[in-house]
Amino acid sequence: MRDIAGMSVLITGGGSGLGEGTARHFAKRGAKVTISGRRRNKIEAVAKSIGPSCHFVEGDVTNADDRARLVTEAVQHGGGLHVLVNNAGNMYRGALVELEEQKLLDVFNSNVVSAMLLTGLAVPHLAKTQGAIAFIGSVHTRRAYPGASPYAATKGAIEVLTRVLAAELGSQKIRVNCVVPGAVFTEINQRAGLLDHEAARKRLEAMASSHVLGRIGTEEEIAEAIAYLTCAEWTTGAVLEVDGGLGLGLSPG
């Protein structure tokens, strides 16, 4: 297992939720972390609360110039790049017959295409450190939720992408893995305008009984899994479910 201390870690969508939790987890263990996000007030506040080991970059992963700047500043801050966590993403829901083409393209761009392009920019730097890439999947690929086809499709693409890139980048000793979280409270539904903060929390907490372990998860528990996959030197192409048993499809009685 590699040691997190001294690693340079780039995390997209680091202003809240899983990205913030992962940034805190790595920084606490001695990594130099760079986080990105579109909301400057959010990412700046997170970086300040973590301390000098955390650098923030205001930017949108769907913008080519922002992607290039993000990688450049992460390399400068960390003295190289050991880990890329592709966490940034968006939500789009709706009945199939009501889906809008542009919104569908937008969610694929933010969740899949931009992550692919950012990863491509990071590869030369990760090759130097024999580093790791982590994608964030979703239990939407294990449980079928009506109306969630756009988001579920992007996360299905991420899982396939994980395996293909693991094969493609293995010769450069770059490992590629994916974490599939269960219900963890984040701001993705609120940012998409689907629910307000309180309604989103109640919705997640109502899902507790659907998890075999009887509760929803925490940001820290997902961060632990990401850290494991980035440090495990003989693990690549893995899709690790960290979902409290939600994906098992627990049935009453």
PyMOL commands that set and color helices and strands:
alter all, ss='L'
color gray80, all
select helices_A, chain A and resi 17-28+40-50+64-78+96-98+101-129+139-141+149-172+188-191+197-205+208-210+219-231+246-248
alter helices_A, ss='H'
color red, helices_A
select strands_A, chain A and resi 8-11+32-37+54-58+83-86+132-136+175-181+239-242
alter strands_A, ss='S'
color yellow, strands_A
deselect
rebuild
show_as cartoon
